[in-house]
Amino acid sequence: MALKPSMSVVTVWFGTSNFAPLAGSFISDACSGRFSTLLFGSIASLLNHKAAKITNREAGDTTWKNIFQGLLTYLNWHEGEKMERTVGGQGGGFLYKHPTACTIHEVLAPATFEDLMATIDNSYKIKVQHWFLEKDYDDKGGTRSVFNALDSMLKGTLDRLKMIRESISMTGTCLGEHGQETNFTTHEAVIRSLCVEGKVGTALHLWNRNARIHAISDVVTHNHLVNGLCKMGNLEKADWFTKEMLEFGPSPNCVTYNTLIDGYCHVDRIDKALYVLSSMSNNGIRPNRVTCSVLVSALCKKGLLDDAKKLIEEIRNEDDRALDLITSSILIDGCCRKGDMVQALELWDQLSRKGTEMDVVAYNVLINGFCLSRNIKIAYKYFCEMQKRGFLPDVFTYNTLISGLCKEGKFDEAWSIYSVMSRVGVAPDQLSYKMIIQGLCLHGDAIKANDFLLCMLEDSLMPEPLIWNVVIDGYGRCGDLNNAFLIRDWMVASFVRPNVFTYNALIHAQVKGGNIVIAQSLKQEMFSNGLLPDVVTYNLLIGAVCRFGHIRFALQLHDEMLRRGYEPDVITYTELIRAQCLKGNMKEAELLFNKIQRSGLIIDHVPFQILIKSYCKTKQPERAFDLYQEMVEKGHVSSASTYFSLISALRNKGLTEEADEVLNHMRMLGLMK
């Protein structure tokens, strides 16, 4: 038998009032423990009452959301009132106030209470919208799922509020002078949680309150605080905190020092990291493998291999175990990245002679080194050796080989490695596909790159925007505009939002095809989609209109570029110089060239080349020769055609000595025999 709906619930159901009547009905019964009964009874009556049927799905969703949000509002208000009564006697009601009263921020340290509430609340967040997936709201609807959702909501909310109330009560006790014992284990857990979430300021505030009542947190909590400070980049305070631990306890352990050392290494302050290492030893803490690995890695990244070896020797005198496979692998990797494969192999042989058992990571480091030095054959040798010794290559191993092969243009071999990878059960990842697709597009095989894009989707891997953009650009460079736009549409259909690079690839394709109007319309489409053109966008358009001699339009784009806050680069000015030279406006071209030099931009050979050829065409070889000499002084080398144009112009003007000078320079450069 259907229950008779209460007037307050029906009122809310039809949306003719706000939540106040329903809240009032609940408030009157909440104190007597009948809140859940009344709530479920009211909702059940709604579900069974024929007058409450709603045929419009969107209206139903909105109504249910209003009810649930209203319930949450009431729960938080009601529990807050109880908290105020609970804490009021201890902390003077400092934590919960009625909305019309002073805010929490006025009575507690900035962001402290807000962060505390958010930390405890994170695990209990309720997303109401997930509960509105039923296909109808009539008597035949999924009432069980609704009741389960309500039950979960109530339990989760009350548990959350219970935890908040306990934390508030604990903090209130700390503020008072009752001397009551507090559950500091819970307090420390909150501090650690805050540190993990990056709310270190709030964590330090709570830690300070503990310290005021002489309750010292354990070393694990202190390590969380040191780690949080290091991640924030506040290394000075982390260092100070470690010294405070030495003075007042608990004593810092190896983890504390390792955290501080790692923090200094991340900001490239190796000297401070080494100072912490010496302090660590002076305080009786022996460095472990982590200490050594962090420091060796930092030194190798800076190219200080000798210092890294010296450090290993110093630490090994105290503890031979510190020089393990991990540390040696880091040192080998440093040698590989420096290009010193001889030294890398010497270290490898030392490990082998000592009977050190290698692992997959060590082999990956060595294989990567040979791929970086373009020695694929030796990389294959160690690839085979690791399998003979029973080590199965992982995705990093295969990606390293694929990368090396793609860089050398050996795409058939890269495809072979990809095939082997799939057969042995090692799933290709985003990086595997990205390297192959990029390599194929750079070598003009956009069709095969598209095939790999399909393979990616078949493997349930959604390509990142970069991969879509590479394929679009690949088709654009091949002049296949239809497929370029087809990939863009496919990208949008896959819910991957096109970015500035996507549009730049499409604009480049249109510009290459001479479709300036369509290229310009793509720029306007960028604005419509909330994207702003960048310097590359403007350079593409300016270059296109300059090649067609539309100088006025090019200058308009240049002015628009400046208005939007973009600084023209050497490419921008080079295209404008080219346009002025095509029109024979050598004076304006010269002014632009001087502007580049005054701007401090690094000039390449292209502006010189354009001006030299233009001066030769306008029969001004003297000025062309002056620019040639300036170009040589700056160390630039132009094309052979530029030199031949200059030699011809000089000889036609009777300047044979200057022509011979240019000719000798060409021979020196190896441009002619």
C-alpha angles and dihedrals in degrees: 000000000000118000119239109251119237116246092238094055094046089050091055092042093060092044095235094127141022126256096275098096092049092046090049091052091050095044091057091057103031096084092054091055095250096113097106093043093052092044096052092040091054094047092046090051089051092053093050100038110100093208089064096061115127120192098184109086096205092049089050092051092050092048095049091047090051091052095048094043088049091051090051090049091052094045093052092045094047095045090046090056089053090049091052090053091046098049099030094087093051106037101019094255091297098149109049123037133169111261090253093054128076116302126250091250090064094061105030134052113282113283092350100113093035092054092044092053092045092050094053091039097055095080092048103046113144119213104199095187092069090066097061099077098108114123096225140015101211129104091286094055126115099279092162092060090048092052091046090051092049092047091050091046094051095045094045093047095047092046090050093049090047091056092046091049092050092050091046092049090050092051090046090054090052090054093050128072098231093112092223118161114254131206095252092173088068090044091054091049089055091050091051091048091051091051092051089052092049095249092128095149091061091044091053090049091056091042089053091053089054090050092051091062091043094252104144116204119225125262093259091060090047090051089053089054093048090049092049092051091049092051089051089053091243094132095153091060091044089053091048090049091053090052090050088055090054092051103039104017170261094107113240115250133205091280091056093053094041090054092051093045091050090050092054092045091053091058092044095250097136093159091061091045090055090047090055088050091056091046088051092056092044090056093053099257113134116218114244134200093281091055092051094044094051094049096042090050092051093048092048092051088057091048093248095136095151091054089048091053091047091051091051091052092050093050092042091060087063100036123009091195090070090072095069134143094278094056092044091049090054090051092048089050089053090054091048094051089049089052094244099132092159091062090043091055091047090056090046091052091049090056091048093050091051089054094245111169109236123218138201092270093055091050091047090054093052094044090050090051093055091046090052090051090050093244100131095162094063089042088057089050093059090040088060093041093056090054092049089055091053100258114134114217113242131210091276091057093052093043090053092054093044090051092050093048094047091051089056092046093246096139096156090059090044089053089050091053089048090052093049089048091055094045095053092051101256105136115222113238134207091279093053093055095039094057094048094044093047092048094049093048092048089054092048100254100125093153093061090043087056089052089056089049088057091048089053093054091045088055088054092248113138107216115235117240092262092063093049090048093050092054092046090050090046092056090043092054089050090053093245098136095165094059091042091059091040090058089048091053090047089051091054091046088054089057093249108137115227113238136198091282090055091055092043089056091050092045090049089052092051093045090051089052091049094247099137095159093055090045090054091048089054089057089054089048088057090059090048090054094049096257126128121217115242133211091278091055092053093043091054092051095042091049091050096051091043091056088055091048097248095142095160092055090046091054090048089055089047090053092047088051091055093047090055091054100255119139113221113240132209091278091057093052093042091057091048090049089050091052093049091048092051088055091046093245095141094161092058090044090053091050091053091048091052089048090057091052093049092048092063093236116150107253122212128198096273100082089047091049094050094048095044092052092045093051089049090053092049089050096248100127093155091063090042090054091050090054090046091056091048089050092051091049090055091051097245123147120207132198123282090246090060092053092047091050090052094047091050093049093048094050092047088056092047095250095134096153092057090044091054090050091056091046093053090048089054091052091050090053091050093242091129138012 
